[in-house]
Amino acid sequence: MLEQIDHRGKRFTIDDEDVVDDIARERCRQAELLERQAQQEIRELERAKAVAGPAGKHPDTEVLER
């Protein structure tokens, strides 16, 4: 058992290193999934911008904005 003090000065214990490793692995896996999702959304946004073209080029857009 490992006793620690967090940034607020509150004491906590870590019972088993394997549990900590499992939690860290799960957080890393979730972070990787979120990173992949963010990259996919960025690619989709870039494709949508490429299809739409520069702003003001399409007269239909101007009519909708009024």
C-alpha positions in Angstrom: 0.0 0.0 0.0 1.3 3.4 -1.0 0.2 6.6 0.8 0.3 9.9 -1.2 -0.8 13.5 -0.6 -2.5 15.2 -3.5 -2.1 18.9 -4.6 -4.7 20.0 -2.0 -2.9 18.3 0.8 -5.5 15.5 1.1 -4.1 12.0 1.9 -5.0 9.0 -0.3 -3.6 5.5 -0.7 -2.8 3.3 -3.6 -3.5 -0.4 -2.8 -2.3 -2.2 -5.9 0.1 -1.1 -8.6 -1.7 -3.3 -11.2 -4.9 -1.4 -10.6 -3.1 1.9 -11.2 -1.6 0.5 -14.4 -5.0 -0.7 -15.6 -6.5 2.7 -14.9 -3.6 4.4 -16.7 -3.9 2.1 -19.7 -7.7 2.7 -19.9 -7.1 6.5 -19.8 -4.5 6.2 -22.6 -6.8 4.1 -24.7 -9.6 6.6 -24.2 -7.3 9.5 -25.1 -6.2 7.7 -28.3 -9.8 7.1 -29.3 -10.6 10.8 -28.7 -7.6 11.8 -30.7 -8.6 9.6 -33.6 -12.1 11.0 -33.5 -10.8 14.6 -33.4 -8.6 13.9 -36.4 -11.5 12.4 -38.3 -13.7 15.4 -37.6 -10.9 17.8 -38.7 -10.6 15.8 -42.0 -14.4 16.0 -42.5 -14.5 19.7 -41.8 -11.6 20.3 -44.3 -13.5 18.2 -46.9 -16.7 20.2 -46.3 -14.8 23.5 -46.7 -13.2 22.3 -49.9 -16.6 21.4 -51.3 -18.2 24.6 -50.2 -15.4 26.8 -51.6 -14.4 30.2 -50.4 -17.0 32.3 -48.6 -18.9 34.8 -50.9 -18.3 32.8 -54.0 -21.8 31.3 -54.1 -24.7 33.7 -54.6 -27.1 31.3 -52.9 -25.2 31.9 -49.6 -25.6 35.6 -49.8 -29.4 35.3 -50.2 -29.6 33.0 -47.2 -27.6 35.4 -45.1 -29.9 38.4 -45.7 
